[in-house]
């Protein structure tokens, strides 16, 4: 009967009932039996108020005095029978005995009040909850309550212990269920990630197969022949195309010429190429305006050697950042710089052709009205780019990177004071030691 009910209840419901029964069973039976059983059961609110007043409770005294005042008014008292009620209440109070004697001290009345409050709480709990469980769920009355309707009503200790165990079992069962749910959730999350990865792989293969199929349909036999020849040559030999021809053997030069000739035949069949600046000069035919658009990325880290790439395009898109690191002139002697400056033709941008100047700076000077400033920043978290944003970009960058919980570091940047830190030359050994220790 208990198990069938507990399975339908929640943990708070079981725990609440167990705590109520346990608290009402805690009073020593000897104290309960010390109070005479001549008192009405369950005790009325009026009796509780009267006993509480004698036990020294101020609010109960006021309530008791008001009740006596109301019963003394002739019209009201005669209408509602308050006089008879007051007389009956006085008789009930006078009939109370503690250890067989009339209560005389405040402590005696406090004991009476505690017993009456307990008895009323037991009757109320039975009426509101337990009686329904007896009638509807088959709870055995003789095992859950004793003396119902009498002054010595009580819960058996075995019932209180049983409810306490039921609450613990219910809590453990719920916790176990949560652990199973959490474990199942983790397994499902792993399966979801695996399926997502498999689905992504299938999408990539599908896109690749679709592109190949469409290219196969669009390419002429001549184009396919040229592409296959180039793929075969690229697979057989790994050529260093940047190596000077004068340093190659005769066979290497022949292979290199075959490789470049085959690549040149493929160029017109592939609309888009991604190459480095040196690869462009090696592979692509030297045709001015041979491509509709040439995009050079990281132009702020490129120098004038990027110009041959741009000459192959009808339009240019130069992407860079003048605030970032530019090419260095540290390894070029000043005499060579002067020699280069003399050999260059006259141009308003002559100085920008020299080592140490970026191709992005050159284009910014040559096309000042074509610049478009991008303000959306995706690479760094807002906390990391904040310093650079304020120091170099006048706060105009809008950091849109939202790191995941695994990527997030809080704080992203922290100031660490290193005692006795001192920079000597280009090295601060104390800071280096502190970083190593933290890592």
C-alpha positions as CSV (number, residue, x, y, z in Angstrom):
1,X,0.0,0.0,0.0
2,X,2.9,2.4,0.7
3,X,4.8,1.5,-2.4
4,X,1.8,1.9,-4.7
5,X,1.3,5.4,-3.3
6,X,4.9,6.5,-3.2
7,X,5.4,5.8,-6.9
8,X,2.7,8.4,-7.7
9,X,4.0,11.0,-5.4
10,X,6.9,13.4,-5.8
11,X,9.9,13.7,-3.5
12,X,8.5,16.9,-1.8
13,X,5.2,15.2,-1.1
14,X,6.7,12.1,0.5
15,X,9.2,14.2,2.5
16,X,6.6,16.6,3.7
17,X,4.3,13.8,5.0
18,X,7.2,12.0,6.7
19,X,8.4,15.2,8.4
20,X,4.9,16.0,9.7
21,X,4.4,12.5,11.1
22,X,7.9,12.5,12.6
23,X,7.5,15.9,14.3
24,X,4.1,14.9,15.8
25,X,5.5,11.6,17.1
26,X,8.5,13.2,18.9
27,X,6.7,14.2,22.1
28,X,7.3,11.8,25.0
29,X,4.2,9.6,25.6
30,X,4.6,10.1,29.4
31,X,4.0,13.9,28.9
32,X,1.0,13.2,26.7
33,X,-0.4,10.8,29.3
34,X,0.3,13.3,32.1
35,X,-2.7,15.4,30.8
36,X,-6.1,14.0,31.7
37,X,-8.2,12.6,28.9
38,X,-11.4,14.4,30.0
39,X,-10.8,17.1,27.5
40,X,-12.7,17.2,24.2
41,X,-10.9,15.8,21.2
42,X,-10.0,17.2,18.9
43,X,-9.7,20.4,21.0
44,X,-11.5,23.5,19.7
45,X,-9.8,26.7,18.8
46,X,-11.6,28.4,21.8
47,X,-10.1,25.8,24.2
48,X,-6.7,26.2,22.7
49,X,-6.9,30.0,23.0
50,X,-8.1,29.8,26.6
51,X,-5.3,27.4,27.6
52,X,-2.7,29.5,25.7
53,X,-3.8,32.5,27.7
54,X,-3.2,30.7,31.0
55,X,0.1,29.5,29.6
56,X,1.2,33.1,29.3
57,X,0.8,33.9,25.6
58,X,-0.2,37.5,25.2
59,X,-2.1,37.3,21.9
60,X,-4.2,34.4,23.4
61,X,-5.0,36.4,26.4
62,X,-6.4,39.2,24.3
63,X,-8.4,36.8,22.2
64,X,-9.8,35.1,25.3
65,X,-10.8,38.5,26.8
66,X,-12.6,39.5,23.7
67,X,-14.5,36.2,23.6
68,X,-15.6,36.7,27.2
69,X,-16.6,40.3,26.4
70,X,-18.7,39.2,23.4
71,X,-20.5,36.5,25.5
72,X,-21.3,39.1,28.2
73,X,-23.3,41.3,25.8
74,X,-27.0,40.4,26.3
75,X,-28.2,40.8,22.7
76,X,-25.4,39.2,21.0
77,X,-25.0,36.5,23.5
78,X,-28.6,35.5,23.5
79,X,-28.6,35.4,19.7
80,X,-25.7,33.1,19.2
81,X,-25.7,31.2,22.4
82,X,-22.3,32.6,23.3
83,X,-23.0,32.3,27.0
84,X,-23.6,28.6,26.8
85,X,-20.4,28.2,24.8
86,X,-18.5,30.2,27.3
87,X,-19.8,28.1,30.2
88,X,-19.0,24.9,28.4
89,X,-15.5,26.2,27.7
90,X,-15.0,27.1,31.4
91,X,-16.0,23.6,32.3
92,X,-13.6,22.1,29.9
93,X,-10.8,24.2,31.2
94,X,-11.6,23.3,34.9
95,X,-11.7,19.6,34.0
96,X,-8.1,19.6,32.8
97,X,-5.7,17.7,35.1
98,X,-1.9,17.4,35.0
99,X,-0.5,14.4,36.8
100,X,-4.0,14.0,38.4
101,X,-4.0,17.5,39.8
102,X,-5.3,20.9,38.8
103,X,-2.7,22.9,36.7
104,X,-1.3,25.5,39.0
105,X,1.8,26.9,37.4
106,X,2.5,28.5,34.0
107,X,4.6,25.4,33.2
108,X,1.7,23.1,33.8
109,X,-0.5,25.1,31.4
110,X,2.3,25.2,28.8
111,X,2.5,21.4,28.9
112,X,-1.3,21.2,28.5
113,X,-1.1,23.6,25.5
114,X,1.6,21.6,23.8
115,X,-0.4,18.4,24.2
116,X,-3.6,20.0,22.9
117,X,-1.8,21.6,19.9
118,X,-0.2,18.2,19.1
119,X,-3.5,16.4,19.3
120,X,-5.3,18.9,17.1
121,X,-2.5,18.7,14.5
122,X,-2.7,14.9,14.4
123,X,-6.5,15.0,13.9
124,X,-6.2,17.7,11.2
125,X,-3.5,15.7,9.3
126,X,-5.7,12.6,9.5
127,X,-8.7,14.4,8.3
128,X,-7.0,16.2,5.4
129,X,-4.7,13.5,4.2
130,X,-4.5,10.1,5.9
131,X,-8.3,9.4,5.9
132,X,-8.3,9.8,2.1
133,X,-5.4,7.4,1.8
134,X,-7.2,4.9,4.0
135,X,-10.4,5.1,1.9
136,X,-8.9,5.4,-1.5
137,X,-5.4,3.8,-1.4
138,X,-6.0,1.0,1.1
139,X,-3.8,2.3,3.8
140,X,-4.4,0.2,7.0
141,X,-5.8,2.5,9.7
142,X,-4.5,0.4,12.6
143,X,-0.9,0.7,11.3
144,X,-0.8,4.4,10.7
145,X,-2.8,5.9,13.6
146,X,-3.9,4.9,17.1
147,X,-6.7,6.3,19.2
148,X,-8.3,8.4,16.5
149,X,-11.2,10.4,18.1
150,X,-9.8,10.1,21.6
151,X,-7.5,12.3,23.6
152,X,-4.6,9.9,23.4
153,X,-4.4,9.9,19.6
154,X,-0.9,9.0,18.3
155,X,1.1,7.8,15.4
156,X,2.9,4.5,15.9
157,X,6.7,4.9,15.8
158,X,6.8,2.1,13.2
159,X,4.7,4.3,10.9
160,X,7.0,7.3,11.3
161,X,10.1,5.2,10.7
162,X,8.4,3.6,7.6
163,X,7.6,7.0,6.1
164,X,11.2,8.2,6.8
165,X,12.6,5.2,5.0
166,X,10.1,5.8,2.1
167,X,11.3,9.4,1.8
168,X,14.9,8.3,1.6
169,X,14.2,5.6,-0.9
170,X,12.1,8.0,-3.0
171,X,15.0,10.6,-2.9
172,X,17.5,7.9,-3.9
173,X,15.3,6.6,-6.7
174,X,14.9,10.1,-8.1
175,X,18.6,10.8,-7.8
176,X,19.3,7.5,-9.6
177,X,16.8,8.4,-12.3
178,X,18.5,11.8,-12.7
179,X,21.9,10.1,-13.0
180,X,20.5,7.7,-15.6
181,X,19.0,10.6,-17.5
182,X,22.3,12.6,-17.3
183,X,24.2,9.5,-18.5
184,X,21.7,8.9,-21.3
185,X,21.9,12.6,-22.2
186,X,25.7,12.5,-22.5
187,X,25.5,9.4,-24.7
188,X,22.8,11.0,-26.9
189,X,25.0,14.1,-27.2
190,X,28.0,12.0,-28.3
191,X,25.7,10.2,-30.8
192,X,24.4,13.6,-32.0
193,X,27.9,14.9,-32.6
194,X,28.9,11.7,-34.4
195,X,25.9,11.9,-36.6
196,X,26.5,15.6,-37.2
197,X,30.1,14.9,-38.2
198,X,29.0,12.0,-40.5
199,X,26.4,14.2,-42.1
200,X,28.9,17.0,-42.7
201,X,31.3,14.5,-44.3
202,X,28.5,13.2,-46.5
203,X,27.6,16.8,-47.5
204,X,31.2,17.5,-48.4
205,X,31.5,14.3,-50.5
206,X,28.1,15.2,-52.1
207,X,29.3,18.7,-53.0
208,X,32.6,17.3,-54.3
209,X,30.8,14.7,-56.4
210,X,28.3,17.2,-57.7
211,X,31.1,19.6,-58.7
212,X,33.0,16.9,-60.4
213,X,29.9,15.7,-62.3
214,X,29.1,19.2,-63.5
215,X,32.7,19.9,-64.5
216,X,32.7,16.6,-66.3
217,X,29.7,17.7,-68.3
218,X,31.0,21.2,-69.0
219,X,34.6,20.3,-69.9
220,X,35.4,19.5,-73.4
221,X,37.5,16.4,-74.2
222,X,40.5,18.7,-74.8
223,X,40.0,20.3,-71.3
224,X,39.7,16.9,-69.6
225,X,42.8,15.7,-71.4
226,X,44.8,18.8,-70.3
227,X,43.7,18.4,-66.7
228,X,44.5,14.7,-66.5
229,X,47.9,15.3,-68.1
230,X,48.7,18.0,-65.5
231,X,47.5,15.8,-62.6
232,X,49.7,13.0,-63.8
233,X,52.8,15.2,-64.0
234,X,52.1,16.8,-60.6
235,X,51.8,13.3,-59.0
236,X,55.0,12.0,-60.5
237,X,57.4,14.8,-59.7
238,X,57.7,17.3,-56.9
239,X,59.4,20.3,-58.5
240,X,60.8,23.3,-56.8
241,X,59.5,25.8,-59.4
242,X,61.2,28.7,-57.6
243,X,64.6,27.2,-58.1
244,X,66.7,29.0,-60.7
245,X,66.9,27.2,-64.0
246,X,70.7,27.7,-64.2
247,X,71.0,25.5,-61.0
248,X,68.9,22.7,-62.4
249,X,70.1,19.6,-64.3
250,X,69.1,19.2,-67.9
251,X,66.5,16.6,-66.9
252,X,65.1,18.8,-64.2
253,X,64.8,21.6,-66.7
254,X,62.9,19.3,-69.1
255,X,60.5,18.2,-66.4
256,X,60.0,21.7,-65.3
257,X,59.1,22.8,-68.8
258,X,56.7,20.0,-69.2
259,X,55.1,20.8,-65.9
260,X,54.7,24.5,-66.6
261,X,53.4,23.9,-70.2
262,X,50.8,21.4,-68.9
263,X,49.7,23.9,-66.2
264,X,49.4,26.7,-68.7
265,X,47.1,24.6,-70.8
266,X,44.9,24.0,-67.7
267,X,44.6,27.6,-66.7
268,X,41.9,28.7,-69.1
269,X,39.6,25.8,-68.0
270,X,39.7,26.6,-64.3
271,X,38.0,30.0,-63.5
272,X,39.4,30.4,-60.0
273,X,43.0,29.9,-58.6
274,X,44.4,30.3,-55.2
275,X,48.2,30.7,-55.3
276,X,51.1,32.5,-53.6
277,X,52.8,35.4,-55.3
278,X,55.8,33.3,-56.4
279,X,53.5,30.5,-57.7
280,X,51.6,33.1,-59.8
281,X,54.8,34.1,-61.5
282,X,55.8,30.5,-62.0
283,X,52.5,29.0,-63.2
284,X,50.2,31.6,-64.7
285,X,50.9,32.9,-68.2
286,X,52.2,36.5,-68.2
287,X,49.0,38.0,-69.7
288,X,47.9,41.5,-68.6
289,X,44.2,41.4,-67.6
290,X,43.9,37.6,-68.1
291,X,41.5,37.3,-65.0
292,X,38.4,39.3,-64.3
293,X,39.4,39.8,-60.7
294,X,42.5,39.4,-58.6
295,X,42.3,39.4,-54.8
296,X,45.4,39.8,-52.7
297,X,44.9,39.0,-49.1
298,X,47.2,40.1,-46.2
299,X,48.5,42.9,-48.6
300,X,49.8,44.8,-45.5
301,X,52.4,42.0,-45.1
302,X,53.3,41.9,-48.8
303,X,55.7,44.1,-50.7
304,X,56.1,45.3,-54.3
305,X,56.6,41.6,-55.4
306,X,52.8,41.3,-55.4
307,X,52.6,43.7,-58.4
308,X,53.0,40.9,-61.0
309,X,49.9,39.2,-59.5
310,X,47.8,42.3,-59.8
311,X,48.8,43.0,-63.5
312,X,47.0,39.7,-64.4
313,X,43.7,41.1,-63.3
314,X,41.2,43.5,-64.9
315,X,40.1,44.5,-61.4
316,X,41.9,44.5,-58.1
317,X,40.7,43.8,-54.5
318,X,43.5,44.5,-52.1
319,X,42.8,43.4,-48.5
320,X,45.0,44.5,-45.6
321,X,45.5,46.5,-42.4
322,X,47.9,49.3,-42.2
323,X,48.0,48.9,-38.4
324,X,49.5,45.4,-38.7
325,X,53.1,44.4,-39.1
326,X,54.6,45.5,-42.5
327,X,57.5,43.9,-44.4
328,X,60.9,44.7,-42.8
329,X,63.9,46.3,-44.3
330,X,66.3,45.2,-41.5
331,X,68.1,42.7,-43.7
332,X,68.7,45.0,-46.7
333,X,71.7,47.2,-46.6
334,X,71.3,50.9,-47.1
335,X,73.6,50.8,-50.2
336,X,71.3,48.4,-51.9
337,X,68.3,50.5,-51.0
338,X,70.0,53.6,-52.5
339,X,70.9,51.6,-55.6
340,X,67.3,50.5,-56.0
341,X,66.0,54.0,-55.5
342,X,68.3,55.3,-58.3
343,X,67.3,52.6,-60.7
344,X,63.5,53.1,-60.3
345,X,61.7,55.3,-62.8
346,X,60.2,58.6,-61.7
347,X,56.9,58.1,-59.9
348,X,55.0,59.9,-57.1
349,X,55.0,56.5,-55.4
350,X,58.6,55.8,-55.9
351,X,59.4,55.6,-52.1
352,X,56.6,53.0,-51.7
353,X,58.5,50.6,-53.9
354,X,61.4,50.3,-51.5
355,X,61.9,47.5,-49.0
356,X,60.0,48.0,-45.7
357,X,56.9,49.4,-47.5
358,X,53.8,47.2,-47.8
359,X,51.8,46.7,-51.0
360,X,48.7,47.8,-49.0
361,X,50.3,51.2,-48.2
362,X,51.2,51.6,-51.9
363,X,47.6,50.9,-53.1
364,X,46.2,53.2,-50.3
365,X,48.3,56.0,-51.7
366,X,47.5,55.2,-55.4
367,X,43.8,54.8,-54.9
368,X,42.8,57.0,-51.9
369,X,39.1,57.2,-52.9
370,X,38.6,53.5,-53.3
371,X,39.3,52.5,-49.7
372,X,36.5,50.7,-47.7
373,X,37.1,50.4,-44.0
374,X,35.6,47.2,-42.5
375,X,34.5,47.5,-38.9
376,X,33.3,44.0,-38.1
377,X,35.9,41.9,-36.2
378,X,35.4,38.1,-35.9
379,X,38.8,36.8,-34.9
380,X,39.2,37.8,-31.3
381,X,36.8,37.8,-28.3
382,X,35.7,41.4,-27.3
383,X,37.9,41.3,-24.2
384,X,41.0,40.5,-26.2
385,X,40.6,43.1,-29.0
386,X,39.4,45.8,-26.6
387,X,43.0,47.2,-26.1
388,X,43.9,47.3,-29.8
389,X,40.5,48.7,-30.7
390,X,40.9,51.7,-28.4
391,X,44.6,52.1,-29.0
392,X,44.8,51.8,-32.8
393,X,41.3,51.8,-34.2
394,X,39.7,54.6,-32.2
395,X,37.1,52.2,-30.9
396,X,35.4,51.7,-34.2
397,X,35.8,47.9,-34.4
398,X,32.7,45.9,-33.6
399,X,33.8,42.6,-32.1
400,X,31.3,39.9,-33.1
401,X,33.2,36.8,-31.9
402,X,31.1,35.0,-29.3
403,X,33.3,32.3,-27.8
404,X,31.7,29.0,-26.7
405,X,31.8,27.9,-23.1
406,X,34.9,25.7,-23.8
407,X,36.7,28.6,-25.5
408,X,35.8,31.3,-23.0
409,X,38.5,32.5,-20.7
410,X,37.4,34.8,-17.9
411,X,39.1,37.1,-17.6
412,X,40.6,37.1,-21.1
413,X,43.4,39.5,-20.1
414,X,44.7,39.8,-16.6
415,X,47.4,42.1,-15.2
416,X,50.1,40.1,-13.3
417,X,52.6,42.1,-11.2
418,X,56.1,40.5,-11.2
419,X,58.2,41.7,-8.3
420,X,61.7,42.8,-9.3
421,X,60.9,42.5,-12.9
422,X,63.4,44.4,-15.0
423,X,64.1,44.6,-18.7
424,X,67.7,44.3,-19.6
425,X,68.3,44.7,-23.3
426,X,65.4,42.9,-24.9
427,X,64.8,40.4,-22.1
428,X,63.0,40.5,-18.8
429,X,64.1,37.2,-17.2
430,X,61.8,37.6,-14.1
431,X,58.7,37.9,-16.4
432,X,59.9,34.9,-18.4
433,X,60.3,32.8,-15.3
434,X,56.9,33.8,-14.0
435,X,55.3,32.9,-17.4
436,X,57.0,29.5,-17.4
437,X,55.8,28.9,-13.8
438,X,52.2,29.7,-14.7
439,X,52.3,27.5,-17.8
